[in-house]
Amino acid sequence: MPKKLSVRGKMIPEKVALRSTNFGELSPRELDVLAFVVAGLDNNELATALGISRRTVEHHRMKIHTKLRTRNTAELVCVALLRELNKLEGAVGRATRQGVDAT
């Protein structure tokens, strides 16, 4: 039975949880933009932080949404956080199998 995922007590829609999370398709700059989006920066703050124009930030965000098949920022953040959660669970599982105390 698949795990039920929730954020702050709200169930994550299965269609979001199962979306392609092929982050390997993202360029290094798109990964930078994604990290700042997840951190909560708006386009103007992000542009200032990266030293690029707001319009370039918008272009990167559009490309990220296309590649990850997300429709809005909430879905984008959800997909990014699920990826990190899966990486963490994988690391804990590997450590446990190797006899390392993961706590």
Secondary structure as UniProt FT lines:
FT   STRAND          6..7
FT   TURN            8..9
FT   STRAND          10..11
FT   HELIX           14..17
FT   HELIX           23..25
FT   HELIX           28..38
FT   TURN            39..40
FT   HELIX           43..50
FT   HELIX           54..68
FT   HELIX           73..97
FT   TURN            98..99
//
